Each structure stands twice: as structure tokens, then as C-alpha cells.
Amino acid sequence: MKTLQKFGGIAALYEAAAYLVGMIGFLTVVNVSGVADPVQQVALMADNLAFLYILHLIVYVVWGIFMVVLALALYERLKDGSPAIVQTATVFGIFWGCVIIVGGMIYNVGMQTVVDLYGKDPAQAGTIWLTIHSVFEGFAGANEAIGGIWILLLSWAALRTGALSRVLNYLGVVVGVAGIISIVPALAEMFIAIFALGQIVWFIWLGIVMLRSSKSAAVQKPAAFVTR
């Protein structure tokens, strides 16, 4: 169990780091979403194809893989105290990770397709990109309801059992509720921002807690062996 907790802690810290990398990359280096015209978006992607491809691998595909690891590690940690809630949360966590992986793959494959087409027919490339981007948004960008449900359920279970810090759990409740509210179109932008910023803090805090607990278990086990 301590090995899984260690991997879970590493996964949580990676999730936070990937969020920060994504914010820097997408908002300050290549801001495709800041361009309204889809043809100009494709032109911007053509000029930064390798960078955007790697960035989406980091922020979506690898992020989703680590999410599955983290969901399983938290299941192992919390399952005894509130099994039904944690089982439900784990389903949402693994599903969320898979959705993010698929979203990242759709973006990268679609981006390559429209960039290849751009040199022949820019207008058609822009039209196709609108469709691809809509599918991507449906998977990984338009709202954070799935992730919100996962964090809310985990925090609820941890509050009932006292498995994690109460303040960390209260933060998780706030972040989870923000993610769920983001499903409302008129509120999506504001609550996605609250969810993302809150989740960075939550992931870092959670990762530290899980790594410390795995180290404590590793120290206690040899001590118990010596006393026998």
C-alpha cells in the first residue's frame, strides 16, 4: 500500500505542475483560444505545431494517466471508512482521467489534420477545426463537472472518516462544488477558473500528505520487525 500511496503522491504533484505548465503555455506562449478566427487559429497552430503537440501530451494525455493512478491510490487510502462513496468517486476519477486522455488525443490528431490541410485550403481547414475543437471542448474544456464530482465525493468521504486534514477536505468541497457549477454555461468561465486555481492548491497539499504517509509507513515497518 505504501508504494501505491507514494505513486499517488507523485501523481498529485504532477497534476498540479501540469496545470501550471498549461496556464503558462496556453495563455502566455501560444494563446490559440485568444484568436477568434478559426483560420487564424490554424495558422497559429501551424507555426507552433511541435510545441502545442508536446504541451497537449503533458497537460492532457499524461495528466489523464496520472489521474487514474491517483484515483486508485485514493481509493486504497479511503475505502475502509466509507466504501460506497469512495467506490463511486473512483469511478468518476478513472472516467475523468480517460476523458482527458481522449480529449488530448483528439486535439493533437485534429490539429495535425487541419495543419496539413491549411496549405491547400485554409478556409476548409478552419471549418474542420471548428468541428474538431467543439468535440475537444465537449471532452476536456467546456466544464469541469466530472472532476468536481470526483473531488466532492472524495472530500465528503474523507470528512466522514477523518482520513485527511479537515481543512484540505473543506477545500476539496469548495473546489468540487465549483467544478459542478461550471456545467452552467453562463457561469462556466468563472467557476472553471475557481476550480483550476483551487485544484492546484488541493493537488499540491494532497501530494505532500500522501508522500509523507508513505514515508511514515516505510519507517514504521522495519521498526516493528526489529521488536519481534
C-alpha positions as CSV (number, residue, x, y, z in Angstrom):
1,M,0.0,0.0,0.0
2,K,2.8,2.4,0.8
3,T,4.1,2.1,-2.8
4,L,0.7,3.0,-4.2
5,Q,0.5,5.9,-1.8
6,K,3.9,7.1,-3.0
7,F,2.9,6.9,-6.6
8,G,-0.4,8.6,-5.8
9,G,1.5,11.5,-4.1
10,I,3.8,11.9,-7.1
11,A,0.7,11.8,-9.4
12,A,-1.0,14.5,-7.4
13,L,2.1,16.8,-7.6
14,Y,2.3,16.1,-11.3
15,E,-1.3,17.1,-11.8
16,A,-0.6,20.5,-10.1
17,A,2.6,21.0,-12.1
18,A,0.8,20.2,-15.4
19,Y,-1.9,22.8,-14.6
20,L,0.8,25.4,-14.1
21,V,2.6,24.4,-17.3
22,G,-0.7,24.6,-19.2
23,M,-1.5,28.0,-17.9
24,I,1.9,29.4,-18.9
25,G,2.0,27.6,-22.2
26,F,-1.6,28.2,-23.4
27,L,-2.0,31.8,-22.0
28,T,1.4,33.4,-22.5
29,V,3.4,31.4,-25.1
30,V,0.8,30.3,-27.7
31,N,-2.7,31.5,-27.0
32,V,-4.8,29.8,-29.7
33,S,-8.0,30.4,-27.8
34,G,-7.3,34.1,-27.8
35,V,-7.8,34.2,-31.6
36,A,-11.4,34.4,-32.8
37,D,-10.9,33.5,-36.4
38,P,-10.6,29.7,-36.9
39,V,-8.4,30.1,-40.0
40,Q,-6.0,32.3,-38.0
41,Q,-6.1,29.7,-35.2
42,V,-5.0,27.0,-37.7
43,A,-2.2,29.3,-38.9
44,L,-1.0,29.8,-35.3
45,M,-1.1,26.1,-34.8
46,A,0.9,25.5,-38.0
47,D,3.6,27.9,-36.7
48,N,3.8,26.2,-33.3
49,L,2.8,22.6,-34.1
50,A,5.6,20.8,-32.2
51,F,5.2,22.9,-29.1
52,L,1.4,22.6,-29.0
53,Y,1.6,18.8,-29.6
54,I,4.0,18.3,-26.6
55,L,2.0,20.7,-24.4
56,H,-1.2,18.7,-25.0
57,L,0.6,15.5,-24.2
58,I,1.8,17.0,-20.9
59,V,-1.4,18.7,-19.9
60,Y,-4.0,16.2,-21.2
61,V,-2.7,12.7,-22.1
62,V,-0.1,12.2,-19.4
63,W,-2.2,14.2,-16.9
64,G,-5.1,11.7,-17.5
65,I,-2.8,8.7,-17.0
66,F,-1.6,10.1,-13.6
67,M,-5.2,10.9,-12.7
68,V,-6.0,7.1,-13.0
69,V,-3.1,6.4,-10.7
70,L,-4.2,9.0,-8.2
71,A,-7.8,7.8,-8.2
72,L,-6.7,4.3,-7.4
73,A,-4.3,5.4,-4.7
74,L,-7.1,7.4,-3.0
75,Y,-9.5,4.5,-3.3
76,E,-6.9,2.4,-1.4
77,R,-6.5,5.0,1.2
78,L,-10.2,5.8,1.9
79,K,-12.1,2.6,1.0
80,D,-12.3,1.2,4.6
81,G,-14.0,4.2,6.1
82,S,-16.7,4.9,3.5
83,P,-16.6,2.2,0.8
84,A,-19.8,3.1,-1.2
85,I,-18.9,6.8,-1.6
86,V,-15.2,6.1,-2.4
87,Q,-16.2,3.4,-4.9
88,T,-18.5,5.9,-6.7
89,A,-15.8,8.6,-6.5
90,T,-13.2,6.2,-8.0
91,V,-15.4,5.5,-11.0
92,F,-15.7,9.2,-11.7
93,G,-12.0,9.7,-11.2
94,I,-11.0,7.0,-13.6
95,F,-13.6,8.1,-16.1
96,W,-12.4,11.7,-15.8
97,G,-8.8,10.6,-16.5
98,C,-9.9,8.6,-19.6
99,V,-11.9,11.6,-20.9
100,I,-9.0,13.9,-20.5
101,I,-6.7,11.4,-22.3
102,V,-9.2,11.1,-25.2
103,G,-9.6,14.9,-25.4
104,G,-5.8,15.4,-25.7
105,M,-5.5,12.8,-28.4
106,I,-8.4,14.3,-30.3
107,Y,-6.8,17.7,-30.2
108,N,-3.4,16.5,-31.3
109,V,-4.7,14.3,-34.2
110,G,-7.2,17.0,-35.3
111,M,-4.5,19.7,-35.1
112,Q,-2.2,17.7,-37.4
113,T,-5.0,17.1,-39.8
114,V,-6.0,20.8,-40.2
115,V,-2.4,22.0,-40.3
116,D,-1.8,19.5,-43.2
117,L,-4.9,20.8,-45.0
118,Y,-4.1,24.5,-44.3
119,G,-1.6,24.8,-47.1
120,K,-4.1,23.6,-49.7
121,D,-7.4,25.2,-48.4
122,P,-7.2,27.5,-45.4
123,A,-10.9,28.1,-45.3
124,Q,-11.8,24.4,-45.2
125,A,-9.1,23.8,-42.6
126,G,-10.7,26.5,-40.4
127,T,-14.2,25.0,-40.9
128,I,-13.0,21.5,-40.0
129,W,-11.1,22.9,-37.0
130,L,-14.3,24.4,-35.6
131,T,-15.9,20.9,-35.6
132,I,-12.8,19.2,-34.0
133,H,-12.5,21.9,-31.4
134,S,-16.1,21.5,-30.4
135,V,-15.6,17.8,-29.9
136,F,-12.5,18.5,-27.8
137,E,-14.3,21.1,-25.7
138,G,-17.0,18.5,-25.0
139,F,-14.4,16.1,-23.7
140,A,-12.0,18.3,-21.9
141,G,-12.7,22.0,-21.8
142,A,-16.2,23.3,-21.6
143,N,-16.8,22.4,-18.0
144,E,-15.3,20.5,-15.0
145,A,-18.4,18.7,-13.7
146,I,-16.8,15.2,-13.8
147,G,-13.7,16.3,-11.9
148,G,-15.9,18.3,-9.5
149,I,-18.0,15.2,-8.6
150,W,-14.8,13.2,-8.0
151,I,-13.2,15.7,-5.7
152,L,-16.5,16.4,-3.8
153,L,-17.2,12.7,-3.2
154,L,-13.6,12.1,-2.0
155,S,-13.7,15.1,0.3
156,W,-17.1,14.1,1.7
157,A,-15.8,10.5,2.4
158,A,-12.6,11.9,4.0
159,L,-14.6,14.3,6.2
160,R,-16.7,11.4,7.4
161,T,-13.7,9.2,8.3
162,G,-11.1,11.8,9.3
163,A,-8.7,10.2,6.8
164,L,-7.2,13.6,5.6
165,S,-6.9,17.1,7.1
166,R,-10.3,18.7,7.6
167,V,-9.1,22.0,6.0
168,L,-7.9,20.0,3.0
169,N,-11.3,18.3,2.8
170,Y,-13.2,21.6,3.1
171,L,-11.0,23.0,0.3
172,G,-11.9,19.9,-1.7
173,V,-15.6,20.5,-1.1
174,V,-15.3,24.1,-2.4
175,V,-13.3,23.0,-5.4
176,G,-15.7,20.2,-6.2
177,V,-18.8,22.4,-6.0
178,A,-17.1,24.9,-8.3
179,G,-16.4,22.2,-10.8
180,I,-20.0,21.0,-10.7
181,I,-21.4,24.6,-11.1
182,S,-19.2,25.1,-14.2
183,I,-21.7,23.0,-16.1
184,V,-23.9,26.1,-16.2
185,P,-22.9,27.9,-19.4
186,A,-23.4,31.4,-18.0
187,L,-21.2,30.6,-15.0
188,A,-18.7,28.3,-16.7
189,E,-15.8,30.6,-17.3
190,M,-15.7,32.0,-13.7
191,F,-16.1,28.6,-12.0
192,I,-13.7,26.8,-14.2
193,A,-11.1,29.4,-13.1
194,I,-12.0,28.8,-9.4
195,F,-11.8,25.1,-10.0
196,A,-8.4,25.2,-11.7
197,L,-6.8,27.5,-9.2
198,G,-8.3,25.7,-6.2
199,Q,-7.3,22.3,-7.6
200,I,-3.7,23.3,-8.0
201,V,-3.5,24.0,-4.2
202,W,-5.5,20.9,-3.5
203,F,-3.3,18.7,-5.6
204,I,-0.1,20.0,-4.0
205,W,-1.4,19.7,-0.5
206,L,-2.7,16.2,-1.2
207,G,0.5,15.1,-2.8
208,I,2.6,16.2,0.2
209,V,0.2,14.4,2.6
210,M,0.4,11.1,0.6
211,L,4.2,11.2,0.2
212,R,4.6,11.8,3.9
213,S,2.3,9.0,4.8
214,S,4.1,6.6,2.5
215,K,7.5,7.5,4.1
216,S,6.0,7.1,7.6
217,A,4.8,3.6,6.7
218,A,8.2,2.7,5.3
219,V,9.9,3.8,8.6
220,Q,7.4,2.1,10.9
221,K,7.6,-1.3,9.2
222,P,11.3,-2.1,9.9
223,A,10.8,-0.8,13.4
224,A,8.0,-3.3,14.0
225,F,10.2,-6.1,12.6
226,V,13.1,-5.4,14.9
227,T,10.9,-5.5,18.0
228,R,9.6,-9.0,17.3
